[in-house]
Amino acid sequence: MDLNAGSTKRWYPVYTQPRAEKKALQALTDKGVEAYLPLHRQLKQWSDRKKWVEEPFLKSYIFVNIAQHEQADILMTRGISRFLYFMGRPASMPGRQITELKLLMASPYELEVTEENLQPGEKIVIKAGPLKGMTGEIIAQRSQKQLILRLESIGCSIIVHVAASYIERF
């Protein structure tokens, strides 16, 4: 039995209360917890004005990098509802997926989240641009090629609009 298994830090997606992502992130940061909330800029329209605001990219999700024994403390944080579970255990993600998500959020590409269960297509790799080396699947939609990166542990897919000349078969 590995005595250090419970002290190894892993990334876990946690579900927040509705529209509480930023407050939960602040509460986690105040506790000294490494947390990541993907944000993207969006132009909001009100009746009297328009304004650019930073909105959570994945509604009601925050990612925390913690050891297994810290889960109870996370659940007692204001704004956090629960961990996501997979096969009866809190779902964890490889650090590589968080790195890729951060890379996507920093890219100039238009991003879109869908919770549809997209059917697997042809596997590709991006050969140019800031996402060079990333792999995914192609779907055809409105005669545009789009790269799909599956983040299975959070139950959604991310669609990135990429020029067809930037991709090649895997």
N, C-alpha and C positions, 0 to 999 in steps of 0.2 A: 504494500500500500504506500502510495506517494504522499508524504506528509506536506509537501509544498503544493499539491494540486489545488487546494483551496485558496492559496495566496497568489497564484499566477493571475495577472490581470488579463482580462479579455474584454472585447467590445460587446455590449448588450444593447439591443434596441428596447427602449421603454416607451410606454404609451402615456401621454399626458392628458390632463383634463382639457376639454375643448378650449381653444384659443389661449392656452396658458403656457405655450412652449417657451416664450422668452422669459417669463417670470420663473419657470421651473429651471431653465438654464442658469439664471442668476442665482437662484437658491442653491443649485448644485455647485456652482463656482464658489459661492461663499463658504461652502463646506470643504472646499479644496478638492473636489471631484473633477477629474478630467472628463469633460462632456463636449459633444459636438452637435450643433443645431444647424443643418444646412439652410441657408437663407438665399433668396433671390430677389432682385429688384423688380418691382411691378408698378405700372402706372395705374393709380386708382382714380376713379372719376366720382366726384360728388356733384350735387346739383349746382354748386357755386364755384368749384375749382377742380383742378387735377393736381395730383401730387405723386411723386415717386416714393414708394415705401418698400422696406425690406420685409418680406413675408416668408414664413417657413415654407420650404420647398416640399417637405413631406408633412402634411398636416398631422398634428398630434403625436409626432415622433421626436425623440431625442436619443442620442447614442451616448452611452457612458462606458468609460474604460475603468473597470473595477475588478477586484478579486471577488470570488464567489461569496466569501463571508461578509462582504459589504452590502449585499442585496437588501437586507432588512433596513439598513440606514437609508438607502435610496428610496425605498417605499415610504419612508416617513418624511420625505421631502415634500414641501408644499408644491402642488401642481402636478406631481407624479401620480398616475393612477395604478399602473401595474407593469410588470414585465411581459413581454411577448413569450409565449411558450411554443415549443416544438417537441412533440413526442413526450409530453409530460415534464419537460425540463425547460428552464429559461433559455430562450434562443440566444446563441452567441454568434458573433460574426468574426471572420478573419480580419486582422488589421488591414490587409490588402484591400478589402472592400471599402473600408473607411477612407483609405488613401485615394482609391479610385473615385469615390463620391466627392471628396474634396477637389480632386483634379477636374471632375465634371463641373462642379460649381464655379470653378475659376476659369473655365473655358468660355470663349466668346459665342458658343453655339446656343441656339434657342433650345431650351429643355422643356419637356412635358412629362408629367407623371400620369400613368394609367394603372388602374387596379384590375383591368381586364386580364384574363388569363390568355396571354398572347401565345399563339401556336408557334412552336419552334420552326425556324426557317434555316436558311443557309448560314453556316458559321463563317464569320469574316474577321479580319484583323485590320485595324487602321494603320496605314503606312505613311501618313504625313500629318502635319499639324500638331497642335498641343496635346492631342489624345493618342499620338503615335504609340503603337504597341498594344493598345487595348483591344480586347476581343469581344465579340457579341454575335448577335443573330440579326439577319435582315428580315424586314417585312415590307410588303408593298402597300402603300396607302396613298391615294390621290396621285398615282404615278410618280411618287418621290421615293427614293430609297432612304430608309431610316435605320440607324443602328439601335439595337435593343440590348441593354445591359440588364441582365436579370439579377436582382438582389433577393434571392429566394427566402432568406431568413426574415425579411420584412414583408413578404407577400405582395410585392408590386414590381413593375418593370419601369425603366426609365427610357424614354425615347429621345434620341439626340438626332437633330437634322445635320447630316454630314454629306458633303459633296461626294458623288459616286466615284470620282477620280481619286479620292483619299482612301478608298478601301480596296482590299483584294481578298480572294477566297482564302480560307484558313487551311 
